[in-house]
């Protein structure tokens, strides 16, 4: 047994080493596919959400990430806060980033 194992190792030098680039090609291909299927659409969605947050105006009806529906009654630009009216006498201050969706823009 020992003799046979020694002969197998001493044979023709073993398997040949291929091009190192070809060894990494499947890994590179997987990374490229993940970029186009996962990362790029996510970045596009984040960009659209950021643009939506910047376009918020007084009078817009919004939904927060917590599920609160209200109308923007005012904007505090320095603090990056929104004053949202959720009932006739109830107004709350929210971070601009807490807005998940704009239901309808105010009528111009």
C-alpha positions as CSV (number, residue, x, y, z in Angstrom):
1,X,0.0,0.0,0.0
2,X,2.7,2.4,0.9
3,X,4.5,1.5,-2.3
4,X,1.5,2.2,-4.5
5,X,0.8,5.6,-2.8
6,X,4.4,6.6,-3.4
7,X,4.1,5.6,-7.1
8,X,1.0,7.6,-7.6
9,X,2.6,10.7,-6.2
10,X,5.8,10.2,-8.2
11,X,3.9,9.7,-11.5
12,X,3.5,12.3,-14.2
13,X,3.7,15.3,-11.8
14,X,0.0,15.3,-10.9
15,X,-2.7,17.5,-12.4
16,X,-1.6,20.6,-14.3
17,X,-2.4,24.0,-12.9
18,X,-4.7,26.0,-15.2
19,X,-4.8,29.7,-15.8
20,X,-5.4,31.3,-12.3
21,X,-8.0,33.7,-13.9
22,X,-10.0,30.7,-14.9
23,X,-10.0,29.4,-11.3
24,X,-11.6,32.7,-10.1
25,X,-14.0,33.1,-13.1
26,X,-17.0,31.4,-11.4
27,X,-16.5,33.6,-8.3
28,X,-16.3,36.7,-10.4
29,X,-19.4,35.7,-12.3
30,X,-21.4,35.1,-9.1
31,X,-20.4,38.6,-7.8
32,X,-21.4,40.2,-11.1
33,X,-24.8,38.5,-11.1
34,X,-25.4,39.5,-7.5
35,X,-24.6,43.1,-8.3
36,X,-27.1,43.2,-11.2
37,X,-29.8,41.3,-9.4
38,X,-29.5,42.6,-5.8
39,X,-27.3,45.6,-5.2
40,X,-28.1,47.7,-8.2
41,X,-31.9,47.6,-7.9
42,X,-31.6,48.3,-4.1
43,X,-29.4,51.4,-4.8
44,X,-32.0,52.6,-7.4
45,X,-34.8,52.2,-4.9
46,X,-32.9,54.1,-2.2
47,X,-32.2,56.9,-4.6
48,X,-35.9,57.2,-5.5
49,X,-36.9,57.2,-1.8
50,X,-34.4,59.9,-1.1
51,X,-35.8,62.0,-3.9
52,X,-39.3,61.5,-2.6
53,X,-38.2,62.6,0.9
54,X,-36.6,65.8,-0.5
55,X,-39.8,66.6,-2.5
56,X,-42.1,66.6,0.5
57,X,-44.2,69.7,0.8
58,X,-46.8,71.2,3.1
59,X,-50.2,69.6,2.3
60,X,-48.9,66.2,1.1
61,X,-50.7,63.2,2.6
62,X,-48.1,60.7,3.8
63,X,-47.8,57.3,5.5
64,X,-45.0,56.9,8.1
65,X,-42.9,53.7,8.6
66,X,-45.0,53.1,11.8
67,X,-48.3,53.2,9.8
68,X,-49.5,56.6,10.8
69,X,-51.4,58.4,8.0
70,X,-51.5,62.2,8.1
71,X,-51.1,65.5,6.2
72,X,-47.9,67.6,6.4
73,X,-48.8,70.8,8.2
74,X,-45.3,72.2,8.3
75,X,-41.7,71.6,7.8
76,X,-38.7,72.5,10.0
77,X,-35.8,72.5,7.6
78,X,-33.0,73.1,10.2
79,X,-34.0,70.1,12.3
80,X,-35.1,68.0,9.3
81,X,-38.5,67.5,10.9
82,X,-42.0,67.4,9.6
83,X,-45.1,68.5,11.5
84,X,-47.8,66.0,10.5
85,X,-51.5,66.6,11.3
86,X,-53.1,63.2,12.1
87,X,-56.5,64.5,13.5
88,X,-58.2,67.9,13.7
89,X,-56.4,68.9,16.9
90,X,-53.5,66.5,16.9
91,X,-50.1,67.4,15.3
92,X,-46.9,65.4,15.7
93,X,-43.3,66.0,14.8
94,X,-41.6,63.3,12.8
95,X,-38.2,62.9,11.3
96,X,-38.3,63.3,7.5
97,X,-36.8,59.9,7.2
98,X,-39.8,58.3,8.9
99,X,-42.0,58.9,5.9
100,X,-42.5,55.6,4.0
101,X,-44.8,56.7,1.2
102,X,-46.6,59.8,-0.2
103,X,-50.3,58.9,-0.8
104,X,-51.1,62.0,-2.8
105,X,-49.4,65.3,-3.5
106,X,-51.2,68.5,-2.6
107,X,-53.3,70.1,-5.3
108,X,-51.2,72.9,-6.9
